[in-house]
Amino acid sequence: MKSEPDVYGINHLKVEKETLWDGIRNYQARNFMRSMQKGDRAFFYHSNCKPPGIVGLMEVIETHLTDPTQFDENSRYFDPKSSSENPRWDCVKLKYIGQFSNKLTLSEMNSNFDVSELILVKKGNRLSIMPVSSKTAKKLFGFLGDAN
């Protein structure tokens, strides 16, 4: 799950302990989020920074929540086509698990994974939420170690 560190980074989550992962406005990313289950783990990826990469770990604690930002006219994520009777956007609630002592950079992932293992390394990929198989997650942990 990607976020810009100056907008909402791993340190924000560490302080808050829990957060709604709201504001997703891409249908494919939303659908990936809809497939999440309570107890799933998610890598926290810092994007739009130098260098981008995986910095932490989160756990899904609630799923299939209605994203409240779609109804807020003052939010940049407001969606006038969405209604409380027929919401278009969901979110999940996540809790902080830990931060990795080393960032696994996108460059390192490009060198060690192919697209069949990790969608993130596909050129031009801009999705904020992407699935990671158990096998690939284990390989990622091999580079990252434990989250503190």
PAGULO-302406 format. One line per 8 residues: number of its first residue (from 1); for each residue x, y negated, z of N, C-alpha, C. Coordinates in steps of 0.05 Angstrom, whole numbers, padded with zeros to 5 digits. Atoms other than C-alpha are relative to their C-alpha. Example, Ala and Ser with C-alpha at 12.3 -4.5 7.8 and 13.67 -1.06 7.14 Angstrom:
! PAGULO-302406
1> 00018/00024/00000/00246/00090/00156/00018/-00024/00000; -00016/00024/-00001/00273/00021/00143/-00015/-00022/00014
This chain:
! PAGULO-302406
1> 00017/00023/00000/00000/00000/00000/00018/-00025/00000; -00017/00023/00004/00031/-00065/-00024/-00012/-00026/00011; 00007/00027/-00009/00029/-00134/00007/00025/-00018/-00001; -00023/00019/00000/00073/-00196/00002/00006/-00006/00029; -00007/00003/-00028/00112/-00204/00067/-00006/-00028/00011; 00007/00027/-00011/00098/-00279/00072/-00030/-00004/00001; 00029/00001/-00002/00023/-00267/00063/-00009/00018/00023; 00005/-00019/-00022/00016/-00205/00106/00021/00022/-00001
9> -00022/-00019/00000/00078/-00165/00122/-00001/00019/00024; -00001/-00020/-00021/00097/-00108/00167/00002/-00013/00028; -00002/00013/-00026/00114/-00157/00223/-00027/-00011/00010; 00027/00009/-00007/00043/-00185/00221/-00016/00024/00012; 00014/-00024/-00010/00015/-00114/00229/00011/00009/00027; -00012/-00008/-00025/00065/-00099/00284/-00012/-00016/00024; 00011/00017/-00021/00039/-00158/00325/-00030/00006/00004; 00029/-00005/-00002/-00035/-00145/00309/-00008/00028/00008
17> 00004/-00029/-00006/-00029/-00069/00317/-00020/00014/-00019; 00020/-00010/00018/-00090/-00059/00271/-00008/-00022/-00019; 00010/00019/00020/-00117/-00092/00208/-00020/00012/-00019; 00016/-00008/00023/-00170/-00088/00155/00017/-00005/-00025; -00015/00003/00025/-00137/-00077/00087/-00021/-00010/-00020; 00022/00012/00016/-00185/-00125/00052/00012/-00015/-00024; -00008/00016/00022/-00183/-00167/-00011/00009/00015/-00025; -00008/-00016/00024/-00171/-00110/-00060/-00022/-00005/-00022
25> 00018/00007/00021/-00202/-00132/-00126/00007/00013/-00027; -00006/-00016/00023/-00178/-00079/-00174/-00015/00027/00004; 00017/-00023/-00004/-00226/-00021/-00186/00016/00026/00004; -00016/-00024/-00004/-00171/00032/-00192/00012/00001/00028; -00010/00001/-00028/-00138/00010/-00127/-00022/00005/00020; 00023/-00004/-00018/-00206/00007/-00094/-00007/00030/00001; 00007/-00028/00001/-00220/00078/-00117/00021/00018/00014; -00021/-00015/-00015/-00153/00103/-00090/-00005/-00004/00030
33> 00005/00006/-00028/-00171/00069/-00024/-00025/00016/00010; 00024/-00015/-00007/-00240/00103/-00025/00006/00030/00005; -00007/-00028/-00004/-00205/00171/-00027/00016/00005/00026; -00014/-00003/-00025/-00168/00157/00038/-00018/00012/00022; 00014/-00012/-00022/-00187/00196/00100/00013/-00008/00026; -00011/00006/-00027/-00180/00181/00174/00023/00019/00006; -00023/-00015/-00007/-00112/00203/00197/00022/00000/-00022; -00020/00002/00021/-00078/00193/00129/00021/-00021/00007
41> -00022/00019/-00003/-00011/00158/00131/00004/-00016/-00025; -00005/00017/00023/00007/00101/00085/00026/-00014/00003; -00024/00016/-00001/00073/00070/00068/-00007/-00030/-00004; 00004/00029/00002/00076/-00006/00076/00023/-00010/-00018; -00019/00009/00021/00110/-00036/00014/-00001/-00030/-00002; -00002/00029/00003/00134/-00108/00012/00005/-00006/-00030; -00003/00008/00028/00123/-00137/-00058/00006/-00029/-00002; -00005/00029/00006/00141/-00203/-00090/00021/-00012/00018
49> -00022/00009/-00017/00205/-00209/-00050/00025/00013/-00011; -00025/-00010/00010/00278/-00194/-00061/00015/00014/00023; 00012/-00018/00020/00286/-00136/-00060/-00026/00012/00011; 00025/-00013/-00009/00216/-00105/-00058/00006/00029/00008; -00004/-00028/-00008/00210/-00038/-00023/-00018/00008/00024; 00015/-00012/-00022/00180/00007/00030/00014/-00008/00026; -00011/00010/-00025/00189/-00022/00100/-00013/00013/00025; 00013/-00011/-00024/00140/00013/00146/-00021/00021/-00006
57> 00020/-00022/00001/00086/00064/00160/-00025/-00008/00016; 00026/00006/-00013/00012/00057/00177/-00016/00026/00000; 00019/-00022/00000/-00045/00104/00193/-00028/-00010/-00004; 00028/00007/00005/-00116/00101/00168/-00016/00008/00025; 00016/-00006/-00024/-00163/00096/00228/-00030/-00003/-00005; 00028/00001/00008/-00229/00078/00193/-00001/-00002/-00030; 00002/00000/00029/-00252/00088/00122/-00028/-00010/-00008; 00025/00007/00012/-00308/00065/00076/-00014/-00024/00014
65> 00011/00024/-00013/-00317/-00003/00109/-00006/-00020/-00023; 00006/00021/00019/-00349/-00060/00071/00019/-00023/00004; -00019/00022/-00001/-00298/-00114/00055/-00016/-00026/00005; 00015/00024/-00006/-00325/-00177/00089/00008/-00024/-00017; -00009/00023/00016/-00284/-00224/00045/-00015/-00005/-00025; 00015/00003/00025/-00328/-00211/-00015/-00024/-00018/00003; 00024/00016/-00005/-00385/-00249/00018/00007/-00028/00010; -00009/00026/-00012/-00344/-00308/00045/00007/-00019/-00023
73> -00003/00019/00022/-00351/-00366/-00004/00026/-00016/00003; -00025/00015/-00004/-00288/-00398/00027/00024/00018/-00004; -00022/-00019/00003/-00246/-00336/00015/00009/00001/-00030; -00010/-00004/00028/-00202/-00328/-00047/-00010/00027/-00011; 00010/-00026/00009/-00232/-00258/-00050/-00030/00002/-00002; 00029/00001/00003/-00304/-00281/-00054/-00009/00011/-00027; 00011/-00011/00025/-00345/-00243/-00106/-00029/-00007/-00002; 00029/00008/00002/-00410/-00277/-00126/-00018/00022/-00011
81> 00017/-00022/00011/-00433/-00213/-00161/-00005/00022/00021; 00004/-00020/-00021/-00430/-00174/-00096/-00021/-00010/00020; 00021/00007/-00019/-00487/-00172/-00046/00001/00020/00024; 00000/-00018/-00023/-00497/-00142/00023/-00016/00025/-00006; 00016/-00024/00008/-00549/-00095/-00008/00016/00018/-00019; -00015/-00015/00019/-00500/-00074/-00062/00029/-00010/-00001; -00028/00009/-00001/-00428/-00088/-00041/00017/00014/-00021; -00017/-00011/00020/-00375/-00077/-00094/00027/00009/00011
89> -00027/-00003/-00010/-00313/-00077/-00050/00001/00012/00028; -00004/-00014/-00026/-00290/-00033/00008/00027/-00008/00012; -00027/00002/-00012/-00232/-00033/00056/00002/00022/00020; -00006/-00020/-00021/-00200/00012/00107/00013/-00016/00023; -00014/00011/-00023/-00175/-00003/00177/00025/00017/00004; -00026/-00013/-00003/-00102/00013/00189/00012/-00007/00027; -00016/00008/-00024/-00058/00016/00251/00029/00003/-00006; -00029/00000/00003/00015/00003/00256/00012/00026/00012
97> -00015/-00024/-00011/00059/00066/00264/00029/-00008/00006; -00028/00007/-00005/00128/00037/00256/00013/-00013/-00025; -00016/00013/00021/00180/00001/00215/00025/00017/-00004; -00024/-00015/00006/00237/00036/00180/00025/-00017/00005; -00025/00016/-00005/00308/00015/00199/00012/-00009/-00026; -00010/00008/00026/00325/00012/00125/-00023/-00002/-00019; 00019/00003/00021/00283/-00013/00068/00008/00018/-00023; -00004/-00016/00024/00276/00036/00010/-00008/-00018/-00023
105> 00006/00020/00021/00281/-00012/-00049/-00012/00013/-00025; 00011/-00009/00026/00244/-00007/-00115/00022/00011/-00018; -00023/-00008/00016/00312/-00001/-00149/00009/00029/00008; -00007/-00027/-00009/00329/00060/-00106/-00021/00020/-00007; 00021/-00019/00008/00261/00091/-00120/00002/00006/-00030; -00003/-00004/00029/00271/00080/-00195/00023/00020/-00006; -00023/-00017/00004/00338/00117/-00189/-00005/00029/00009; 00004/-00026/-00012/00310/00176/-00149/-00027/00014/-00005
113> 00027/-00011/00005/00238/00187/-00172/-00008/-00006/-00029; 00011/00006/00026/00203/00193/-00238/-00030/-00005/00003; 00029/00008/-00001/00132/00171/-00256/-00018/00023/00008; 00016/-00022/-00008/00105/00241/-00246/-00001/00004/00030; -00002/-00002/-00029/00127/00237/-00173/-00012/-00024/00014; 00006/00025/-00014/00114/00164/-00157/-00009/-00021/-00021; 00012/00019/00019/00067/00119/-00197/00013/-00027/00001; -00012/00026/-00004/00102/00058/-00168/00023/-00006/-00019
121> -00023/00005/00017/00162/00068/-00213/-00007/-00004/-00030; 00009/00005/00027/00120/00061/-00276/00003/-00029/-00007; -00004/00028/00009/00140/-00002/-00314/-00027/-00015/-00002; 00024/00017/00003/00088/-00058/-00308/-00022/00007/00020; 00020/-00008/-00019/00051/-00024/-00251/-00005/-00022/00021; 00007/00022/-00019/00015/-00077/-00209/-00021/00008/00021; 00020/-00009/-00020/-00032/-00034/-00167/00010/-00004/00028; -00008/00005/-00028/-00032/-00052/-00094/-00004/00025/00018
129> 00004/-00025/-00015/-00054/00017/-00072/00003/00023/-00020; -00006/-00023/00017/-00027/00082/-00101/00003/00025/00017; -00003/-00024/-00015/-00031/00154/-00079/00029/00011/-00001; -00026/-00013/-00001/00032/00192/-00058/-00005/00029/00009; 00004/-00028/-00008/00033/00268/-00056/00016/00006/00025; -00015/-00009/-00024/00056/00304/00007/00029/00006/-00007; -00028/-00008/00008/00117/00331/-00031/00016/-00026/-00004; -00015/00025/00004/00137/00260/-00053/00004/-00015/00026
137> -00002/00013/-00026/00123/00232/00016/00024/00012/00016; -00022/-00013/-00014/00172/00283/00046/00027/-00009/-00012; -00024/00009/00014/00224/00262/-00006/00006/-00029/00008; -00003/00028/-00008/00212/00188/00011/00011/-00001/00029; -00010/00000/-00028/00221/00203/00086/00029/00008/00001; -00028/-00007/00000/00287/00235/00068/00019/-00024/-00004; -00015/00024/00004/00311/00167/00045/-00004/-00020/00023; 00007/00021/-00020/00276/00127/00100/00006/00008/00029
145> -00004/-00009/-00027/00284/00169/00163/-00025/-00005/00016; 00023/00005/-00018/00238/00156/00223/-00008/-00029/00001; 00011/00028/-00004/00194/00095/00232/00001/-00006/00030; -00002/00008/-00029/00209/00059/00298/-00021/-00021/00006
